[in-house]
């Protein structure tokens, strides 16, 4: 490995807006390299799910911080086990995603989740996906990718996912929802969604996930040489 790759287990940070394909791309890169994978959005979603279950408002910073600190969660392959229950599917509900986007704007909640995210950095390496992986959580990542795609392309992907799961969906309301979420994630005061100055921008509007994965693997292998 060359000197730009930190000895303290290498990290590839993949950030980008909702439905940019980060999850699929990042998990495929992790699998190809045999590295660990952190879907940091799922951690914010877990706090939102727990808040919904305990009747805590998405602006109640103190109680949300307590939930964030006390989360009893383990990741087991595809499963996300919260208090003994696999909640993977529940985390994908739109109300959980919207709640996550709202509580993610609270500095106390972000701070409470920081160490938990860093603990995923384990041998032989980590691929982390989110909004602030390259800027805040793993600023020393040896490769930072910022995935983008037009809001229409992202809404269409989300639409197909929902229909594929047998759920109902409306393209126009998905576009509006994505715009609202982008706006909140981009304009929040703490750790806003923005490319790190040393990130490689990758627009996936017309690029397939397979090609995006290959592009990232090629870059990673070049830098690890
Ligand atoms: O990636 P996702 O859609 O599962 O993330 C859900 C919300 O969590 C997203 O709207 C913003 C927030 N989030 C964040 O603020 N920082 C991260 N690193 C990951 C997610």
Boltz pocket constraint, residues with backbone or C-beta under 6 A from the ligand:
constraints:
  - pocket:
      binder: B
      contacts: [[A, 16], [A, 18], [A, 19], [A, 40], [A, 41], [A, 42], [A, 44], [A, 45], [A, 97], [A, 100], [A, 101], [A, 102], [A, 104], [A, 105], [A, 129], [A, 130], [A, 131], [A, 132], [A, 133], [A, 181], [A, 185], [A, 191]]
      max_distance: 6.0
